[in-house]
Amino acid sequence: MVNEKQEFEKARRSAHTLAMVNVVIWALAIIAMVFLMQDAPMVKKLFPILGGGVAVGVALIGAVARVG
């Protein structure tokens, strides 16, 4: 029983870490988009996709936190 709980907690921490990394990657993509907008204004049309990725990542972090 204790071993199962430890495995579950390890999996939860791992999922939380991966979700945080996911959000950071999406945020870096948004920052890169801002720099690219200086040369190519059409890049700003990607913001809904990148913002959606951040939103899904934040929702995933909340879901993982509630499971624990």
Biopython code that builds the backbone (N, CA, C, O; Angstrom):
import numpy as np
from Bio.PDB.StructureBuilder import StructureBuilder

atoms = [
    (1, "MET", "N", (0.825, -1.187, 0.000)),
    (1, "MET", "CA", (0.000, 0.000, 0.000)),
    (1, "MET", "C", (0.875, 1.258, 0.000)),
    (1, "MET", "O", (0.616, 2.209, -0.738)),
    (2, "VAL", "N", (1.902, 1.245, 0.832)),
    (2, "VAL", "CA", (2.792, 2.399, 0.897)),
    (2, "VAL", "C", (3.543, 2.560, -0.416)),
    (2, "VAL", "O", (3.757, 3.681, -0.878)),
    (3, "ASN", "N", (3.940, 1.451, -1.016)),
    (3, "ASN", "CA", (4.678, 1.486, -2.269)),
    (3, "ASN", "C", (3.816, 2.081, -3.384)),
    (3, "ASN", "O", (4.306, 2.864, -4.198)),
    (4, "GLU", "N", (2.536, 1.710, -3.422)),
    (4, "GLU", "CA", (1.629, 2.260, -4.429)),
    (4, "GLU", "C", (1.462, 3.769, -4.249)),
    (4, "GLU", "O", (1.417, 4.517, -5.226)),
    (5, "LYS", "N", (1.371, 4.202, -3.011)),
    (5, "LYS", "CA", (1.223, 5.632, -2.745)),
    (5, "LYS", "C", (2.481, 6.393, -3.172)),
    (5, "LYS", "O", (2.385, 7.491, -3.721)),
    (6, "GLN", "N", (3.642, 5.821, -2.924)),
    (6, "GLN", "CA", (4.887, 6.456, -3.335)),
    (6, "GLN", "C", (4.983, 6.540, -4.849)),
    (6, "GLN", "O", (5.430, 7.550, -5.392)),
    (7, "GLU", "N", (4.564, 5.477, -5.532)),
    (7, "GLU", "CA", (4.588, 5.485, -6.988)),
    (7, "GLU", "C", (3.614, 6.520, -7.547)),
    (7, "GLU", "O", (3.923, 7.214, -8.515)),
    (8, "PHE", "N", (2.442, 6.618, -6.931)),
    (8, "PHE", "CA", (1.465, 7.604, -7.368)),
    (8, "PHE", "C", (1.995, 9.018, -7.165)),
    (8, "PHE", "O", (1.843, 9.874, -8.037)),
    (9, "GLU", "N", (2.605, 9.259, -6.034)),
    (9, "GLU", "CA", (3.149, 10.591, -5.745)),
    (9, "GLU", "C", (4.289, 10.928, -6.707)),
    (9, "GLU", "O", (4.415, 12.071, -7.144)),
    (10, "LYS", "N", (5.107, 9.952, -7.032)),
    (10, "LYS", "CA", (6.198, 10.162, -7.990)),
    (10, "LYS", "C", (5.632, 10.483, -9.372)),
    (10, "LYS", "O", (6.143, 11.371, -10.054)),
    (11, "ALA", "N", (4.603, 9.785, -9.784)),
    (11, "ALA", "CA", (3.969, 10.047, -11.081)),
    (11, "ALA", "C", (3.308, 11.424, -11.098)),
    (11, "ALA", "O", (3.351, 12.119, -12.113)),
    (12, "ARG", "N", (2.702, 11.816, -9.993)),
    (12, "ARG", "CA", (2.060, 13.129, -9.913)),
    (12, "ARG", "C", (3.094, 14.244, -10.002)),
    (12, "ARG", "O", (2.878, 15.229, -10.708)),
    (13, "ARG", "N", (4.201, 14.104, -9.304)),
    (13, "ARG", "CA", (5.273, 15.107, -9.382)),
    (13, "ARG", "C", (5.840, 15.191, -10.787)),
    (13, "ARG", "O", (6.129, 16.279, -11.285)),
    (14, "SER", "N", (5.996, 14.046, -11.421)),
    (14, "SER", "CA", (6.521, 14.008, -12.780)),
    (14, "SER", "C", (5.561, 14.699, -13.745)),
    (14, "SER", "O", (5.996, 15.470, -14.600)),
    (15, "ALA", "N", (4.275, 14.434, -13.618)),
    (15, "ALA", "CA", (3.285, 15.079, -14.486)),
    (15, "ALA", "C", (3.257, 16.581, -14.247)),
    (15, "ALA", "O", (3.110, 17.357, -15.191)),
    (16, "HIS", "N", (3.395, 16.994, -13.007)),
    (16, "HIS", "CA", (3.406, 18.424, -12.678)),
    (16, "HIS", "C", (4.631, 19.101, -13.299)),
    (16, "HIS", "O", (4.525, 20.192, -13.860)),
    (17, "THR", "N", (5.773, 18.460, -13.198)),
    (17, "THR", "CA", (6.997, 19.010, -13.786)),
    (17, "THR", "C", (6.878, 19.117, -15.302)),
    (17, "THR", "O", (7.254, 20.134, -15.884)),
    (18, "LEU", "N", (6.364, 18.082, -15.938)),
    (18, "LEU", "CA", (6.199, 18.113, -17.384)),
    (18, "LEU", "C", (5.210, 19.189, -17.819)),
    (18, "LEU", "O", (5.405, 19.826, -18.854)),
    (19, "ALA", "N", (4.160, 19.395, -17.045)),
    (19, "ALA", "CA", (3.197, 20.446, -17.374)),
    (19, "ALA", "C", (3.841, 21.827, -17.241)),
    (19, "ALA", "O", (3.577, 22.712, -18.054)),
    (20, "MET", "N", (4.674, 22.014, -16.233)),
    (20, "MET", "CA", (5.373, 23.289, -16.070)),
    (20, "MET", "C", (6.325, 23.538, -17.241)),
    (20, "MET", "O", (6.405, 24.656, -17.751)),
    (21, "VAL", "N", (7.034, 22.517, -17.661)),
    (21, "VAL", "CA", (7.946, 22.652, -18.799)),
    (21, "VAL", "C", (7.154, 22.993, -20.060)),
    (21, "VAL", "O", (7.601, 23.795, -20.880)),
    (22, "ASN", "N", (5.995, 22.391, -20.211)),
    (22, "ASN", "CA", (5.138, 22.675, -21.358)),
    (22, "ASN", "C", (4.743, 24.154, -21.391)),
    (22, "ASN", "O", (4.802, 24.787, -22.445)),
    (23, "VAL", "N", (4.347, 24.696, -20.264)),
    (23, "VAL", "CA", (3.955, 26.103, -20.202)),
    (23, "VAL", "C", (5.144, 27.006, -20.520)),
    (23, "VAL", "O", (4.996, 28.006, -21.222)),
    (24, "VAL", "N", (6.302, 26.662, -20.013)),
    (24, "VAL", "CA", (7.493, 27.474, -20.280)),
    (24, "VAL", "C", (7.822, 27.472, -21.773)),
    (24, "VAL", "O", (8.185, 28.510, -22.327)),
    (25, "ILE", "N", (7.699, 26.321, -22.422)),
    (25, "ILE", "CA", (7.979, 26.253, -23.860)),
    (25, "ILE", "C", (7.001, 27.110, -24.642)),
    (25, "ILE", "O", (7.409, 27.820, -25.561)),
    (26, "TRP", "N", (5.716, 27.061, -24.301)),
    (26, "TRP", "CA", (4.725, 27.902, -24.990)),
    (26, "TRP", "C", (5.008, 29.376, -24.746)),
    (26, "TRP", "O", (4.881, 30.195, -25.656)),
    (27, "ALA", "N", (5.390, 29.716, -23.522)),
    (27, "ALA", "CA", (5.696, 31.123, -23.220)),
    (27, "ALA", "C", (6.917, 31.599, -24.009)),
    (27, "ALA", "O", (6.938, 32.729, -24.497)),
    (28, "LEU", "N", (7.920, 30.754, -24.133)),
    (28, "LEU", "CA", (9.091, 31.118, -24.939)),
    (28, "LEU", "C", (8.706, 31.306, -26.411)),
    (28, "LEU", "O", (9.252, 32.170, -27.098)),
    (29, "ALA", "N", (7.771, 30.498, -26.881)),
    (29, "ALA", "CA", (7.307, 30.659, -28.262)),
    (29, "ALA", "C", (6.593, 32.003, -28.438)),
    (29, "ALA", "O", (6.718, 32.636, -29.486)),
    (30, "ILE", "N", (5.852, 32.436, -27.430)),
    (30, "ILE", "CA", (5.183, 33.746, -27.501)),
    (30, "ILE", "C", (6.224, 34.862, -27.504)),
    (30, "ILE", "O", (6.085, 35.839, -28.240)),
    (31, "ILE", "N", (7.256, 34.723, -26.694)),
    (31, "ILE", "CA", (8.314, 35.737, -26.669)),
    (31, "ILE", "C", (9.022, 35.794, -28.021)),
    (31, "ILE", "O", (9.316, 36.877, -28.525)),
    (32, "ALA", "N", (9.294, 34.632, -28.605)),
    (32, "ALA", "CA", (9.919, 34.595, -29.926)),
    (32, "ALA", "C", (9.001, 35.241, -30.965)),
    (32, "ALA", "O", (9.474, 35.917, -31.879)),
    (33, "MET", "N", (7.693, 35.033, -30.825)),
    (33, "MET", "CA", (6.736, 35.636, -31.747)),
    (33, "MET", "C", (6.808, 37.161, -31.684)),
    (33, "MET", "O", (6.716, 37.831, -32.712)),
    (34, "VAL", "N", (6.971, 37.702, -30.496)),
    (34, "VAL", "CA", (7.068, 39.152, -30.347)),
    (34, "VAL", "C", (8.277, 39.689, -31.097)),
    (34, "VAL", "O", (8.192, 40.721, -31.763)),
    (35, "PHE", "N", (9.395, 38.995, -30.990)),
    (35, "PHE", "CA", (10.585, 39.437, -31.714)),
    (35, "PHE", "C", (10.421, 39.280, -33.224)),
    (35, "PHE", "O", (10.895, 40.117, -33.992)),
    (36, "LEU", "N", (9.756, 38.221, -33.645)),
    (36, "LEU", "CA", (9.550, 38.013, -35.077)),
    (36, "LEU", "C", (8.565, 39.013, -35.674)),
    (36, "LEU", "O", (8.608, 39.283, -36.874)),
    (37, "MET", "N", (7.690, 39.557, -34.858)),
    (37, "MET", "CA", (6.702, 40.521, -35.361)),
    (37, "MET", "C", (7.363, 41.788, -35.883)),
    (37, "MET", "O", (6.755, 42.511, -36.672)),
    (38, "GLN", "N", (8.574, 42.073, -35.469)),
    (38, "GLN", "CA", (9.268, 43.259, -35.954)),
    (38, "GLN", "C", (9.565, 43.150, -37.443)),
    (38, "GLN", "O", (9.530, 44.155, -38.154)),
    (39, "ASP", "N", (9.856, 41.945, -37.923)),
    (39, "ASP", "CA", (10.182, 41.741, -39.330)),
    (39, "ASP", "C", (8.994, 41.231, -40.146)),
    (39, "ASP", "O", (8.869, 41.544, -41.330)),
    (40, "ALA", "N", (8.139, 40.459, -39.521)),
    (40, "ALA", "CA", (7.007, 39.866, -40.235)),
    (40, "ALA", "C", (5.736, 40.043, -39.404)),
    (40, "ALA", "O", (5.455, 39.222, -38.531)),
    (41, "PRO", "N", (4.973, 41.090, -39.659)),
    (41, "PRO", "CA", (3.766, 41.354, -38.855)),
    (41, "PRO", "C", (2.712, 40.244, -38.936)),
    (41, "PRO", "O", (1.850, 40.152, -38.063)),
    (42, "MET", "N", (2.769, 39.414, -39.957)),
    (42, "MET", "CA", (1.775, 38.347, -40.089)),
    (42, "MET", "C", (1.912, 37.282, -39.000)),
    (42, "MET", "O", (1.004, 36.477, -38.796)),
    (43, "VAL", "N", (3.026, 37.281, -38.317)),
    (43, "VAL", "CA", (3.271, 36.283, -37.273)),
    (43, "VAL", "C", (2.292, 36.448, -36.114)),
    (43, "VAL", "O", (2.029, 35.493, -35.384)),
    (44, "LYS", "N", (1.751, 37.653, -35.941)),
    (44, "LYS", "CA", (0.848, 37.884, -34.811)),
    (44, "LYS", "C", (-0.422, 37.047, -34.903)),
    (44, "LYS", "O", (-1.142, 36.913, -33.913)),
    (45, "LYS", "N", (-0.706, 36.484, -36.068)),
    (45, "LYS", "CA", (-1.874, 35.617, -36.202)),
    (45, "LYS", "C", (-1.687, 34.281, -35.491)),
    (45, "LYS", "O", (-2.645, 33.526, -35.321)),
    (46, "LEU", "N", (-0.472, 33.993, -35.081)),
    (46, "LEU", "CA", (-0.199, 32.764, -34.342)),
    (46, "LEU", "C", (-0.534, 32.873, -32.853)),
    (46, "LEU", "O", (-0.548, 31.867, -32.144)),
    (47, "PHE", "N", (-0.802, 34.080, -32.385)),
    (47, "PHE", "CA", (-1.010, 34.261, -30.945)),
    (47, "PHE", "C", (-2.142, 33.405, -30.379)),
    (47, "PHE", "O", (-1.967, 32.832, -29.304)),
    (48, "PRO", "N", (-3.302, 33.285, -31.050)),
    (48, "PRO", "CA", (-4.344, 32.425, -30.457)),
    (48, "PRO", "C", (-3.900, 30.980, -30.256)),
    (48, "PRO", "O", (-4.299, 30.336, -29.285)),
    (49, "ILE", "N", (-3.090, 30.477, -31.153)),
    (49, "ILE", "CA", (-2.598, 29.108, -31.012)),
    (49, "ILE", "C", (-1.631, 29.011, -29.834)),
    (49, "ILE", "O", (-1.728, 28.102, -29.009)),
    (50, "LEU", "N", (-0.702, 29.954, -29.767)),
    (50, "LEU", "CA", (0.283, 29.933, -28.682)),
    (50, "LEU", "C", (-0.369, 30.216, -27.332)),
    (50, "LEU", "O", (-0.029, 29.586, -26.331)),
    (51, "GLY", "N", (-1.304, 31.161, -27.306)),
    (51, "GLY", "CA", (-2.023, 31.450, -26.065)),
    (51, "GLY", "C", (-2.861, 30.263, -25.614)),
    (51, "GLY", "O", (-2.978, 29.993, -24.419)),
    (52, "GLY", "N", (-3.443, 29.556, -26.579)),
    (52, "GLY", "CA", (-4.205, 28.356, -26.237)),
    (52, "GLY", "C", (-3.318, 27.275, -25.641)),
    (52, "GLY", "O", (-3.733, 26.553, -24.734)),
    (53, "GLY", "N", (-2.110, 27.167, -26.145)),
    (53, "GLY", "CA", (-1.167, 26.197, -25.580)),
    (53, "GLY", "C", (-0.828, 26.519, -24.132)),
    (53, "GLY", "O", (-0.735, 25.623, -23.293)),
    (54, "VAL", "N", (-0.646, 27.789, -23.851)),
    (54, "VAL", "CA", (-0.376, 28.202, -22.465)),
    (54, "VAL", "C", (-1.583, 27.913, -21.582)),
    (54, "VAL", "O", (-1.435, 27.423, -20.463)),
    (55, "ALA", "N", (-2.776, 28.214, -22.084)),
    (55, "ALA", "CA", (-3.994, 27.991, -21.298)),
    (55, "ALA", "C", (-4.193, 26.506, -20.988)),
    (55, "ALA", "O", (-4.561, 26.147, -19.869)),
    (56, "VAL", "N", (-3.954, 25.658, -21.964)),
    (56, "VAL", "CA", (-4.093, 24.218, -21.731)),
    (56, "VAL", "C", (-3.056, 23.741, -20.719)),
    (56, "VAL", "O", (-3.360, 22.904, -19.870)),
    (57, "GLY", "N", (-1.842, 24.265, -20.800)),
    (57, "GLY", "CA", (-0.807, 23.889, -19.841)),
    (57, "GLY", "C", (-1.154, 24.301, -18.421)),
    (57, "GLY", "O", (-0.938, 23.542, -17.477)),
    (58, "VAL", "N", (-1.690, 25.499, -18.272)),
    (58, "VAL", "CA", (-2.081, 25.970, -16.940)),
    (58, "VAL", "C", (-3.241, 25.131, -16.404)),
    (58, "VAL", "O", (-3.276, 24.808, -15.217)),
    (59, "ALA", "N", (-4.191, 24.778, -17.273)),
    (59, "ALA", "CA", (-5.301, 23.921, -16.844)),
    (59, "ALA", "C", (-4.789, 22.541, -16.436)),
    (59, "ALA", "O", (-5.294, 21.944, -15.486)),
    (60, "LEU", "N", (-3.798, 22.043, -17.146)),
    (60, "LEU", "CA", (-3.214, 20.752, -16.800)),
    (60, "LEU", "C", (-2.523, 20.798, -15.447)),
    (60, "LEU", "O", (-2.613, 19.853, -14.664)),
    (61, "ILE", "N", (-1.835, 21.896, -15.175)),
    (61, "ILE", "CA", (-1.194, 22.041, -13.858)),
    (61, "ILE", "C", (-2.247, 22.030, -12.757)),
    (61, "ILE", "O", (-2.063, 21.390, -11.722)),
    (62, "GLY", "N", (-3.351, 22.738, -12.982)),
    (62, "GLY", "CA", (-4.430, 22.741, -11.988)),
    (62, "GLY", "C", (-5.040, 21.369, -11.800)),
    (62, "GLY", "O", (-5.350, 20.974, -10.675)),
    (63, "ALA", "N", (-5.216, 20.634, -12.894)),
    (63, "ALA", "CA", (-5.808, 19.290, -12.789)),
    (63, "ALA", "C", (-4.880, 18.344, -12.026)),
    (63, "ALA", "O", (-5.342, 17.546, -11.210)),
    (64, "VAL", "N", (-3.594, 18.428, -12.283)),
    (64, "VAL", "CA", (-2.634, 17.572, -11.584)),
    (64, "VAL", "C", (-2.605, 17.934, -10.101)),
    (64, "VAL", "O", (-2.499, 17.049, -9.252)),
    (65, "ALA", "N", (-2.697, 19.207, -9.783)),
    (65, "ALA", "CA", (-2.681, 19.629, -8.382)),
    (65, "ALA", "C", (-3.930, 19.111, -7.629)),
    (65, "ALA", "O", (-3.840, 18.738, -6.459)),
    (66, "ARG", "N", (-5.070, 19.094, -8.298)),
    (66, "ARG", "CA", (-6.293, 18.618, -7.660)),
    (66, "ARG", "C", (-6.281, 17.111, -7.440)),
    (66, "ARG", "O", (-6.889, 16.621, -6.488)),
    (67, "VAL", "N", (-5.595, 16.368, -8.308)),
    (67, "VAL", "CA", (-5.553, 14.906, -8.174)),
    (67, "VAL", "C", (-4.847, 14.506, -6.887)),
    (67, "VAL", "O", (-5.242, 13.546, -6.225)),
    (68, "GLY", "N", (-3.809, 15.240, -6.540)),
    (68, "GLY", "CA", (-3.021, 14.894, -5.360)),
    (68, "GLY", "C", (-3.777, 15.123, -4.108)),
    (68, "GLY", "O", (-3.256, 14.880, -3.019)),
]
sb = StructureBuilder()
sb.init_structure("model")
sb.init_model(0)
sb.init_chain("A")
sb.init_seg("    ")
for serial, (resi, resn, name, xyz) in enumerate(atoms, 1):
    if name == "N":
        sb.init_residue(resn, " ", resi, " ")
    sb.init_atom(name, np.array(xyz, "f"), 0.0, 1.0, " ", f" {name:<3s}", serial, name[0])
structure = sb.get_structure()
